[in-house]
Amino acid sequence: MENPSKETLDKWHKDPNNWKFGGIYYNKEDQRIFPPKRTKWMGWTVNFANTKSVLVFIIVLVVLCVTLYFSEVTN
């Protein structure tokens, strides 16, 4: 699979059908793990249509929760 052009990426980003509830990015064609948020200067988001993206999100969330749990247990 070849990388999409900048024009395609911009088209996907601007398409309101790829944004659920105004801020949740869901685009099956986009294989990026962390695409930019709807307001690009605010950082990145998760593409909830991409299994790899959701998996990375869950791993980060689990690591964060485990870290917080053990930091509370040791205090």
Gaussian input, Z-matrix of N, CA and C with variables (Angstrom, degrees):
# hf/3-21g

backbone

0 1
 N
 C     1     B1
 C     2     B2     1     A1
 N     3     B3     2     A2     1     D1
 C     4     B4     3     A3     2     D2
 C     5     B5     4     A4     3     D3
 N     6     B6     5     A5     4     D4
 C     7     B7     6     A6     5     D5
 C     8     B8     7     A7     6     D6
 N     9     B9     8     A8     7     D7
 C    10    B10     9     A9     8     D8
 C    11    B11    10    A10     9     D9
 N    12    B12    11    A11    10    D10
 C    13    B13    12    A12    11    D11
 C    14    B14    13    A13    12    D12
 N    15    B15    14    A14    13    D13
 C    16    B16    15    A15    14    D14
 C    17    B17    16    A16    15    D15
 N    18    B18    17    A17    16    D16
 C    19    B19    18    A18    17    D17
 C    20    B20    19    A19    18    D18
 N    21    B21    20    A20    19    D19
 C    22    B22    21    A21    20    D20
 C    23    B23    22    A22    21    D21
 N    24    B24    23    A23    22    D22
 C    25    B25    24    A24    23    D23
 C    26    B26    25    A25    24    D24
 N    27    B27    26    A26    25    D25
 C    28    B28    27    A27    26    D26
 C    29    B29    28    A28    27    D27
 N    30    B30    29    A29    28    D28
 C    31    B31    30    A30    29    D29
 C    32    B32    31    A31    30    D30
 N    33    B33    32    A32    31    D31
 C    34    B34    33    A33    32    D32
 C    35    B35    34    A34    33    D33
 N    36    B36    35    A35    34    D34
 C    37    B37    36    A36    35    D35
 C    38    B38    37    A37    36    D36
 N    39    B39    38    A38    37    D37
 C    40    B40    39    A39    38    D38
 C    41    B41    40    A40    39    D39
 N    42    B42    41    A41    40    D40
 C    43    B43    42    A42    41    D41
 C    44    B44    43    A43    42    D42
 N    45    B45    44    A44    43    D43
 C    46    B46    45    A45    44    D44
 C    47    B47    46    A46    45    D45
 N    48    B48    47    A47    46    D46
 C    49    B49    48    A48    47    D47
 C    50    B50    49    A49    48    D48
 N    51    B51    50    A50    49    D49
 C    52    B52    51    A51    50    D50
 C    53    B53    52    A52    51    D51
 N    54    B54    53    A53    52    D52
 C    55    B55    54    A54    53    D53
 C    56    B56    55    A55    54    D54
 N    57    B57    56    A56    55    D55
 C    58    B58    57    A57    56    D56
 C    59    B59    58    A58    57    D57
 N    60    B60    59    A59    58    D58
 C    61    B61    60    A60    59    D59
 C    62    B62    61    A61    60    D60
 N    63    B63    62    A62    61    D61
 C    64    B64    63    A63    62    D62
 C    65    B65    64    A64    63    D63
 N    66    B66    65    A65    64    D64
 C    67    B67    66    A66    65    D65
 C    68    B68    67    A67    66    D66
 N    69    B69    68    A68    67    D67
 C    70    B70    69    A69    68    D68
 C    71    B71    70    A70    69    D69
 N    72    B72    71    A71    70    D70
 C    73    B73    72    A72    71    D71
 C    74    B74    73    A73    72    D72
 N    75    B75    74    A74    73    D73
 C    76    B76    75    A75    74    D74
 C    77    B77    76    A76    75    D75
 N    78    B78    77    A77    76    D76
 C    79    B79    78    A78    77    D77
 C    80    B80    79    A79    78    D78
 N    81    B81    80    A80    79    D79
 C    82    B82    81    A81    80    D80
 C    83    B83    82    A82    81    D81
 N    84    B84    83    A83    82    D82
 C    85    B85    84    A84    83    D83
 C    86    B86    85    A85    84    D84
 N    87    B87    86    A86    85    D85
 C    88    B88    87    A87    86    D86
 C    89    B89    88    A88    87    D87
 N    90    B90    89    A89    88    D88
 C    91    B91    90    A90    89    D89
 C    92    B92    91    A91    90    D90
 N    93    B93    92    A92    91    D91
 C    94    B94    93    A93    92    D92
 C    95    B95    94    A94    93    D93
 N    96    B96    95    A95    94    D94
 C    97    B97    96    A96    95    D95
 C    98    B98    97    A97    96    D96
 N    99    B99    98    A98    97    D97
 C   100   B100    99    A99    98    D98
 C   101   B101   100   A100    99    D99
 N   102   B102   101   A101   100   D100
 C   103   B103   102   A102   101   D101
 C   104   B104   103   A103   102   D102
 N   105   B105   104   A104   103   D103
 C   106   B106   105   A105   104   D104
 C   107   B107   106   A106   105   D105
 N   108   B108   107   A107   106   D106
 C   109   B109   108   A108   107   D107
 C   110   B110   109   A109   108   D108
 N   111   B111   110   A110   109   D109
 C   112   B112   111   A111   110   D110
 C   113   B113   112   A112   111   D111
 N   114   B114   113   A113   112   D112
 C   115   B115   114   A114   113   D113
 C   116   B116   115   A115   114   D114
 N   117   B117   116   A116   115   D115
 C   118   B118   117   A117   116   D116
 C   119   B119   118   A118   117   D117
 N   120   B120   119   A119   118   D118
 C   121   B121   120   A120   119   D119
 C   122   B122   121   A121   120   D120
 N   123   B123   122   A122   121   D121
 C   124   B124   123   A123   122   D122
 C   125   B125   124   A124   123   D123
 N   126   B126   125   A125   124   D124
 C   127   B127   126   A126   125   D125
 C   128   B128   127   A127   126   D126
 N   129   B129   128   A128   127   D127
 C   130   B130   129   A129   128   D128
 C   131   B131   130   A130   129   D129
 N   132   B132   131   A131   130   D130
 C   133   B133   132   A132   131   D131
 C   134   B134   133   A133   132   D132
 N   135   B135   134   A134   133   D133
 C   136   B136   135   A135   134   D134
 C   137   B137   136   A136   135   D135
 N   138   B138   137   A137   136   D136
 C   139   B139   138   A138   137   D137
 C   140   B140   139   A139   138   D138
 N   141   B141   140   A140   139   D139
 C   142   B142   141   A141   140   D140
 C   143   B143   142   A142   141   D141
 N   144   B144   143   A143   142   D142
 C   145   B145   144   A144   143   D143
 C   146   B146   145   A145   144   D144
 N   147   B147   146   A146   145   D145
 C   148   B148   147   A147   146   D146
 C   149   B149   148   A148   147   D147
 N   150   B150   149   A149   148   D148
 C   151   B151   150   A150   149   D149
 C   152   B152   151   A151   150   D150
 N   153   B153   152   A152   151   D151
 C   154   B154   153   A153   152   D152
 C   155   B155   154   A154   153   D153
 N   156   B156   155   A155   154   D154
 C   157   B157   156   A156   155   D155
 C   158   B158   157   A157   156   D156
 N   159   B159   158   A158   157   D157
 C   160   B160   159   A159   158   D158
 C   161   B161   160   A160   159   D159
 N   162   B162   161   A161   160   D160
 C   163   B163   162   A162   161   D161
 C   164   B164   163   A163   162   D162
 N   165   B165   164   A164   163   D163
 C   166   B166   165   A165   164   D164
 C   167   B167   166   A166   165   D165
 N   168   B168   167   A167   166   D166
 C   169   B169   168   A168   167   D167
 C   170   B170   169   A169   168   D168
 N   171   B171   170   A170   169   D169
 C   172   B172   171   A171   170   D170
 C   173   B173   172   A172   171   D171
 N   174   B174   173   A173   172   D172
 C   175   B175   174   A174   173   D173
 C   176   B176   175   A175   174   D174
 N   177   B177   176   A176   175   D175
 C   178   B178   177   A177   176   D176
 C   179   B179   178   A178   177   D177
 N   180   B180   179   A179   178   D178
 C   181   B181   180   A180   179   D179
 C   182   B182   181   A181   180   D180
 N   183   B183   182   A182   181   D181
 C   184   B184   183   A183   182   D182
 C   185   B185   184   A184   183   D183
 N   186   B186   185   A185   184   D184
 C   187   B187   186   A186   185   D185
 C   188   B188   187   A187   186   D186
 N   189   B189   188   A188   187   D187
 C   190   B190   189   A189   188   D188
 C   191   B191   190   A190   189   D189
 N   192   B192   191   A191   190   D190
 C   193   B193   192   A192   191   D191
 C   194   B194   193   A193   192   D192
 N   195   B195   194   A194   193   D193
 C   196   B196   195   A195   194   D194
 C   197   B197   196   A196   195   D195
 N   198   B198   197   A197   196   D196
 C   199   B199   198   A198   197   D197
 C   200   B200   199   A199   198   D198
 N   201   B201   200   A200   199   D199
 C   202   B202   201   A201   200   D200
 C   203   B203   202   A202   201   D201
 N   204   B204   203   A203   202   D202
 C   205   B205   204   A204   203   D203
 C   206   B206   205   A205   204   D204
 N   207   B207   206   A206   205   D205
 C   208   B208   207   A207   206   D206
 C   209   B209   208   A208   207   D207
 N   210   B210   209   A209   208   D208
 C   211   B211   210   A210   209   D209
 C   212   B212   211   A211   210   D210
 N   213   B213   212   A212   211   D211
 C   214   B214   213   A213   212   D212
 C   215   B215   214   A214   213   D213
 N   216   B216   215   A215   214   D214
 C   217   B217   216   A216   215   D215
 C   218   B218   217   A217   216   D216
 N   219   B219   218   A218   217   D217
 C   220   B220   219   A219   218   D218
 C   221   B221   220   A220   219   D219
 N   222   B222   221   A221   220   D220
 C   223   B223   222   A222   221   D221
 C   224   B224   223   A223   222   D222

   B1=1.4568
   B2=1.5314
   B3=1.2959
   B4=1.4559
   B5=1.5258
   B6=1.3145
   B7=1.4596
   B8=1.5156
   B9=1.3370
   B10=1.4651
   B11=1.5290
   B12=1.3039
   B13=1.4670
   B14=1.5290
   B15=1.3214
   B16=1.4606
   B17=1.5258
   B18=1.3200
   B19=1.4618
   B20=1.5247
   B21=1.3335
   B22=1.4651
   B23=1.5181
   B24=1.3290
   B25=1.4597
   B26=1.5233
   B27=1.3340
   B28=1.4681
   B29=1.5239
   B30=1.3394
   B31=1.4694
   B32=1.5273
   B33=1.3422
   B34=1.4733
   B35=1.5177
   B36=1.3204
   B37=1.4542
   B38=1.5243
   B39=1.3187
   B40=1.4597
   B41=1.5284
   B42=1.3298
   B43=1.4629
   B44=1.5297
   B45=1.3383
   B46=1.4670
   B47=1.5338
   B48=1.3203
   B49=1.4646
   B50=1.5285
   B51=1.3400
   B52=1.4623
   B53=1.5272
   B54=1.3164
   B55=1.4651
   B56=1.5184
   B57=1.3197
   B58=1.4597
   B59=1.5243
   B60=1.3025
   B61=1.4702
   B62=1.5273
   B63=1.3279
   B64=1.4535
   B65=1.5171
   B66=1.3477
   B67=1.4505
   B68=1.5192
   B69=1.3301
   B70=1.4649
   B71=1.5225
   B72=1.3225
   B73=1.4703
   B74=1.5196
   B75=1.3324
   B76=1.4620
   B77=1.5249
   B78=1.3467
   B79=1.4611
   B80=1.5229
   B81=1.3307
   B82=1.4632
   B83=1.5282
   B84=1.3141
   B85=1.4683
   B86=1.5282
   B87=1.3153
   B88=1.4622
   B89=1.5279
   B90=1.3278
   B91=1.4596
   B92=1.5310
   B93=1.3283
   B94=1.4673
   B95=1.5305
   B96=1.3190
   B97=1.4571
   B98=1.5322
   B99=1.3216
   B100=1.4555
   B101=1.5315
   B102=1.3265
   B103=1.4643
   B104=1.5304
   B105=1.3358
   B106=1.4664
   B107=1.5311
   B108=1.3321
   B109=1.4592
   B110=1.5211
   B111=1.3070
   B112=1.4635
   B113=1.5307
   B114=1.3157
   B115=1.4602
   B116=1.5239
   B117=1.3224
   B118=1.4662
   B119=1.5230
   B120=1.3294
   B121=1.4625
   B122=1.5204
   B123=1.3420
   B124=1.4624
   B125=1.5266
   B126=1.3330
   B127=1.4575
   B128=1.5150
   B129=1.3300
   B130=1.4538
   B131=1.5184
   B132=1.3235
   B133=1.4542
   B134=1.5198
   B135=1.2957
   B136=1.4611
   B137=1.5206
   B138=1.3311
   B139=1.4616
   B140=1.5297
   B141=1.3198
   B142=1.4574
   B143=1.5209
   B144=1.3166
   B145=1.4679
   B146=1.5250
   B147=1.3193
   B148=1.4612
   B149=1.5282
   B150=1.3267
   B151=1.4563
   B152=1.5207
   B153=1.3264
   B154=1.4698
   B155=1.5314
   B156=1.3123
   B157=1.4496
   B158=1.5282
   B159=1.3137
   B160=1.4626
   B161=1.5272
   B162=1.3215
   B163=1.4615
   B164=1.5279
   B165=1.3233
   B166=1.4692
   B167=1.5210
   B168=1.3172
   B169=1.4663
   B170=1.5341
   B171=1.3287
   B172=1.4681
   B173=1.5265
   B174=1.3353
   B175=1.4702
   B176=1.5339
   B177=1.3134
   B178=1.4724
   B179=1.5263
   B180=1.3120
   B181=1.4548
   B182=1.5315
   B183=1.3270
   B184=1.4707
   B185=1.5272
   B186=1.3274
   B187=1.4742
   B188=1.5315
   B189=1.3150
   B190=1.4588
   B191=1.5264
   B192=1.3286
   B193=1.4672
   B194=1.5244
   B195=1.3146
   B196=1.4764
   B197=1.5244
   B198=1.3075
   B199=1.4615
   B200=1.5291
   B201=1.3210
   B202=1.4642
   B203=1.5238
   B204=1.3141
   B205=1.4622
   B206=1.5248
   B207=1.3272
   B208=1.4544
   B209=1.5290
   B210=1.3140
   B211=1.4640
   B212=1.5244
   B213=1.3293
   B214=1.4598
   B215=1.5263
   B216=1.3316
   B217=1.4638
   B218=1.5216
   B219=1.3276
   B220=1.4566
   B221=1.5198
   B222=1.3168
   B223=1.4772
   B224=1.4785
   A1=109.13
   A2=116.81
   A3=120.24
   A4=110.71
   A5=115.42
   A6=120.37
   A7=110.60
   A8=117.46
   A9=119.99
   A10=110.58
   A11=115.85
   A12=121.11
   A13=109.74
   A14=115.60
   A15=120.97
   A16=110.02
   A17=116.74
   A18=120.50
   A19=110.83
   A20=116.58
   A21=120.60
   A22=110.42
   A23=116.80
   A24=120.43
   A25=111.29
   A26=116.74
   A27=120.94
   A28=111.12
   A29=116.66
   A30=120.67
   A31=110.50
   A32=116.10
   A33=119.67
   A34=110.83
   A35=116.42
   A36=121.07
   A37=111.69
   A38=117.67
   A39=121.97
   A40=113.37
   A41=117.73
   A42=121.52
   A43=110.25
   A44=118.55
   A45=120.36
   A46=113.12
   A47=117.74
   A48=120.75
   A49=112.20
   A50=117.64
   A51=121.78
   A52=112.32
   A53=117.51
   A54=122.34
   A55=108.76
   A56=116.26
   A57=121.57
   A58=109.20
   A59=117.06
   A60=123.70
   A61=111.59
   A62=116.91
   A63=121.71
   A64=116.53
   A65=118.64
   A66=118.12
   A67=116.20
   A68=118.28
   A69=121.17
   A70=108.03
   A71=115.35
   A72=120.83
   A73=110.04
   A74=116.84
   A75=122.48
   A76=108.14
   A77=115.84
   A78=121.02
   A79=108.81
   A80=116.85
   A81=121.96
   A82=112.71
   A83=118.10
   A84=121.22
   A85=112.73
   A86=117.20
   A87=122.67
   A88=109.32
   A89=117.13
   A90=121.99
   A91=113.19
   A92=117.47
   A93=119.41
   A94=109.64
   A95=116.44
   A96=120.49
   A97=110.54
   A98=116.91
   A99=121.09
   A100=110.50
   A101=118.14
   A102=120.29
   A103=110.02
   A104=117.58
   A105=119.38
   A106=111.45
   A107=114.79
   A108=120.41
   A109=109.49
   A110=115.58
   A111=120.11
   A112=110.42
   A113=116.22
   A114=121.66
   A115=105.28
   A116=116.48
   A117=122.45
   A118=114.23
   A119=118.46
   A120=119.95
   A121=112.29
   A122=118.36
   A123=121.67
   A124=113.31
   A125=118.03
   A126=119.69
   A127=112.83
   A128=115.62
   A129=121.36
   A130=111.05
   A131=115.14
   A132=121.90
   A133=109.26
   A134=116.71
   A135=123.37
   A136=107.79
   A137=116.18
   A138=120.59
   A139=106.84
   A140=116.94
   A141=121.21
   A142=113.34
   A143=118.64
   A144=121.88
   A145=111.22
   A146=117.22
   A147=122.78
   A148=108.80
   A149=117.35
   A150=122.35
   A151=112.05
   A152=117.52
   A153=120.91
   A154=110.58
   A155=116.49
   A156=121.47
   A157=111.19
   A158=116.81
   A159=121.37
   A160=110.08
   A161=117.54
   A162=121.65
   A163=111.03
   A164=117.90
   A165=121.42
   A166=109.84
   A167=117.45
   A168=122.46
   A169=110.46
   A170=117.49
   A171=121.95
   A172=110.61
   A173=117.24
   A174=120.61
   A175=110.46
   A176=116.87
   A177=120.73
   A178=109.91
   A179=117.55
   A180=121.63
   A181=111.45
   A182=117.51
   A183=121.72
   A184=110.53
   A185=117.37
   A186=120.74
   A187=110.15
   A188=117.17
   A189=121.12
   A190=110.99
   A191=117.06
   A192=121.03
   A193=111.73
   A194=117.62
   A195=121.62
   A196=109.74
   A197=117.58
   A198=121.63
   A199=110.72
   A200=116.85
   A201=120.17
   A202=110.99
   A203=117.56
   A204=121.70
   A205=110.65
   A206=116.89
   A207=119.93
   A208=112.29
   A209=117.68
   A210=118.78
   A211=109.85
   A212=118.27
   A213=122.11
   A214=110.92
   A215=117.72
   A216=122.11
   A217=110.43
   A218=117.34
   A219=120.49
   A220=112.61
   A221=118.27
   A222=120.51
   A223=111.85
   D1=128.79
   D2=-179.71
   D3=-88.01
   D4=156.28
   D5=179.99
   D6=-69.01
   D7=139.70
   D8=177.90
   D9=-69.67
   D10=153.19
   D11=179.37
   D12=-72.43
   D13=164.60
   D14=177.56
   D15=-60.43
   D16=-36.75
   D17=178.93
   D18=-63.26
   D19=-41.65
   D20=178.76
   D21=-65.34
   D22=-44.08
   D23=178.43
   D24=-60.18
   D25=-43.07
   D26=178.06
   D27=-64.48
   D28=-40.19
   D29=178.62
   D30=-61.98
   D31=-45.12
   D32=178.29
   D33=-61.64
   D34=-43.24
   D35=-176.84
   D36=-64.63
   D37=-37.44
   D38=-177.44
   D39=-83.15
   D40=-15.27
   D41=-177.22
   D42=-72.07
   D43=114.92
   D44=-178.65
   D45=-64.06
   D46=-20.26
   D47=178.16
   D48=-69.57
   D49=-17.78
   D50=178.35
   D51=-88.89
   D52=0.26
   D53=-179.08
   D54=-120.65
   D55=110.47
   D56=179.84
   D57=-91.46
   D58=138.85
   D59=179.99
   D60=54.83
   D61=26.12
   D62=175.63
   D63=83.78
   D64=-17.74
   D65=-175.67
   D66=-146.26
   D67=-0.65
   D68=-179.79
   D69=-101.20
   D70=116.25
   D71=-177.02
   D72=-80.17
   D73=128.07
   D74=-178.06
   D75=-143.84
   D76=98.56
   D77=-178.34
   D78=-141.47
   D79=108.55
   D80=-177.53
   D81=-64.95
   D82=-25.43
   D83=-178.99
   D84=-77.80
   D85=-26.31
   D86=-175.07
   D87=-84.23
   D88=116.50
   D89=-177.31
   D90=-96.30
   D91=3.90
   D92=177.80
   D93=-68.11
   D94=142.50
   D95=179.86
   D96=-76.64
   D97=-43.07
   D98=178.78
   D99=-126.29
   D100=87.22
   D101=174.93
   D102=-75.32
   D103=162.15
   D104=179.76
   D105=-67.21
   D106=151.48
   D107=176.63
   D108=-65.72
   D109=169.94
   D110=-179.03
   D111=-57.88
   D112=-40.31
   D113=171.05
   D114=-98.58
   D115=100.34
   D116=-167.07
   D117=-55.16
   D118=-36.66
   D119=-176.28
   D120=-67.88
   D121=-10.92
   D122=-178.66
   D123=-84.56
   D124=-4.55
   D125=177.04
   D126=117.04
   D127=-143.99
   D128=-174.31
   D129=-121.34
   D130=164.01
   D131=177.77
   D132=-133.17
   D133=-177.42
   D134=178.77
   D135=-104.30
   D136=136.83
   D137=173.44
   D138=-88.78
   D139=102.31
   D140=-174.71
   D141=-71.55
   D142=-4.01
   D143=174.43
   D144=-92.48
   D145=-8.51
   D146=-177.98
   D147=-103.76
   D148=115.76
   D149=-177.53
   D150=-57.22
   D151=-41.22
   D152=-179.92
   D153=-63.66
   D154=-41.06
   D155=179.86
   D156=-62.80
   D157=-44.58
   D158=179.51
   D159=-66.43
   D160=-40.41
   D161=178.80
   D162=-61.69
   D163=-45.22
   D164=177.63
   D165=-62.02
   D166=-41.56
   D167=178.53
   D168=-60.07
   D169=-45.34
   D170=-179.79
   D171=-65.42
   D172=-42.18
   D173=178.86
   D174=-61.07
   D175=-45.69
   D176=178.83
   D177=-62.00
   D178=-42.42
   D179=179.54
   D180=-63.51
   D181=-43.31
   D182=178.75
   D183=-64.35
   D184=-45.78
   D185=178.72
   D186=-59.78
   D187=-42.47
   D188=178.80
   D189=-62.86
   D190=-46.01
   D191=179.94
   D192=-64.03
   D193=-42.83
   D194=178.75
   D195=-63.98
   D196=-42.86
   D197=178.78
   D198=-62.12
   D199=-45.30
   D200=178.76
   D201=-64.43
   D202=-40.76
   D203=179.39
   D204=-60.82
   D205=-49.54
   D206=-177.61
   D207=-70.99
   D208=-27.13
   D209=176.76
   D210=-71.17
   D211=-32.42
   D212=177.23
   D213=-74.89
   D214=-36.56
   D215=-178.72
   D216=-67.07
   D217=-37.80
   D218=-177.51
   D219=-78.11
   D220=-14.59
   D221=179.83
   D222=-92.53

